[in-house]
Amino acid sequence: MYRSHVLVCGGTGCTSSGSERIVRALENNIKSMGLEEEVKVIKTGCFGLCALGPIMIVYPEGSFYSRVQVDDIPEIVEEHLLKGRIVKRLLYTETVQENTVKSLDQTDFYKKQLRVALKNCGVIDPENINEYIAYEGYQALGKVLTEMTPEEVVKTIKDSGLRGRGGGGFSTGMKWSFGAASKADQKYVACNADEGDPGAFMDRSILEGDPHVIIEAMAIAGYAIGATKGFVYIRAEYPIAVQRLQHAIDQAREVGLLGENIMGTGFNFDMELRLGAGAFVCGEETALMTSIEGKRGEPRPRPPFPTTSGIFDKPTVLNNVETYANVPQIILKGAEWFRSIGTERSAGTKVFALGGKIHNTGLVEVPMGTTLREIVEEIGGGIPDGKKFKAAQTGGPSGGCIPAEYMDIKIDYDSLLEIGSMMGSGGLIVMDETNCMVDIAKFYLEFTVDESCGKCTPCRIGTKRLYELLDKVSKGKATMEDLDKMEDLCYYIKENSLCGLGQSAPNPVLSTLKYFREEYIAHIQEKRCPAGVCKDLLRFTVDASKCRGCTLCARSCPVNAISGKVKEPHVIDNDKCVKCGTCIEKCRFGAIIRK
Amino acid sequence: MKSLAELQALRDQMKDQMGIRHDAKDNIRVVVGMATCGIAAGARPVLQRLTEEVAKRSLQNVTVAQTGCIGICQYEPVVEVFENGKEKVTYVKMTAEKMARVVTDHLVNGNPVVEYTIGAATEAINQ
């Protein structure tokens, strides 16, 4: 038995900040102290506080160390693990107050969170099936196989009100009932792990931190609809997730939780991975299934829907990673329990990947109906440098911006649609007053132009033309008529595109036009970018009253656009200036103005 | 996995090993003084024996922890037992053998071993 467990985050965030080296240093130091029989080091999934990585928790004390460096390890091992003295200077600052150490779930970051899909992330060792089993793992599969009929499983999921977490928000139970009703010699279950929205990493964290939950949920779905085979379509850009999921599948097979005659009930189910090559469109369900078949990932019109004719023209139920992560707990705790969380029409919780201009960048899970203000100000810790909140972007390239006046809106599927955004997969990017909304819309459009598969004209050419119009605005060359043209084009693309990618691509433009129209107008009429982002509209000038004539800016300017004598105010030649901003960084007197 | 029963047996066995990752508020906390004075007086074997005995008996409600110097260096190794709603019991001049007896008598059966406590030790000196 180990008297102490040291949990080190092995998610992608902490791995990139060096947690692998931390684990090795820990193991070496523990060994040299002769503690290897008493202290166990476990690499877990994401804790959520990625901004503070590498993260480490020591039990039984529950001490939460943040930003741990390799050099700190000998001290932690000798002081904490050997002598039992917590190294306070390395604790997450919010847990150390007035000399008492607060437990982690009492901190602002975790207090308002409710972890259902992320229940095991940062708690168990994702590479050890036994740890998953200790936390009720595979009990739900056992329950459906021994106590429930497939119809009862479908009914439970339907009654729970679970809706697709990938973006659309379609009822999962309805989807399963369609799949169950289809007649065929072979059916498939599939999992969409092709998380492609810029800034979103919810699914990756679940796969890295708790891979078995996906296996268990897919087996349950297989039992419910009568499928014996599952596919997980996962991005090749997620190497840790791919490796852990494959490892988990191998382990499950080894102990007989995948394969034939599972738990002696006669139920057969097995699954395999399919790696995506990084095309955004393959997150769209019909394109994803085409790609699984080994063909070029292009969408096709619906109907027929996948539940009638999916992978290899067989009925297929396709759900998102986070959707599956909710299933085993719904089976074990019941539909009523799940319904009791969240809002009336959006049951349960939602995981958000918090990013952008916010203190606590990371992963949070909150009940549906939590307000944007609670997420940004309380859990996220607000906006750095005392700047003001301007908007939050949800739903990635398919979503829209929520302006400050809607900060108190309760976030669920329907309320976000009403204000012109969407839940999407859960990326939540916070923007402050230094973000230009035209620039943001342009960024997302550039992404969709790149990622349009080219099969249908409205998306292929429409998004390109829309991008060109946005480019004109950002360069101050657009006219007011262009704004109307843009809006018309947006609706045209939405109505005529073949798949979700094109149908939702204009959303970032439409929502910024709706809420930040005055910014567009400033670009067009005043040739001015209010946030000071669009380079072509910027002018750099020297404030003569502040300039001391130190010549530092003139010497740093890469194009020699600054001239002036020593100890006299300098001047910037705006014809030569390339607006690189080097002079602002170099000036020690704040004499250079960017407008 | 041949049956659900087999899965449940594995779960219960694994739960024992992972109990310390819970915030167990009604746990008995056994704290060993592991400052320089404690280690010099032989606290390491005491801690090791404690861990072994707790594991052997699957005492899920016992948390083993260490602490620094509590100021009675002449009585080290010191082991303290904290139980909710009860007075703290302080054992002094501990050895691995004494530790094993404390686990059986006190942690399992609920009878503190009075003769090892600091009260008994100071009385002996006073007499």
Interface residues (C-beta under 8 A of the other chain):
Chain A: M1 Y2 R3 S4 H5 L7 E37 E38 Y59 P60 E61 G62 L82 K83 G84 R85 S103 D105 V123 I124 N130 E131 I133 A134 Y135 E136 G137 Y138 Q139 G142 L145 T146 V255 G256 L257 I262 M263 G264
Chain B: M1 K2 S3 L4 E6 L7 Q8 L10 R11 M14 K15 Q17 M18 I20 R21 D23 V31 V32 M34 A35 T36 I39 L47 Q48 L50 T51 E52 V54 A55 T63 V64 A65 Q66 T67 G68
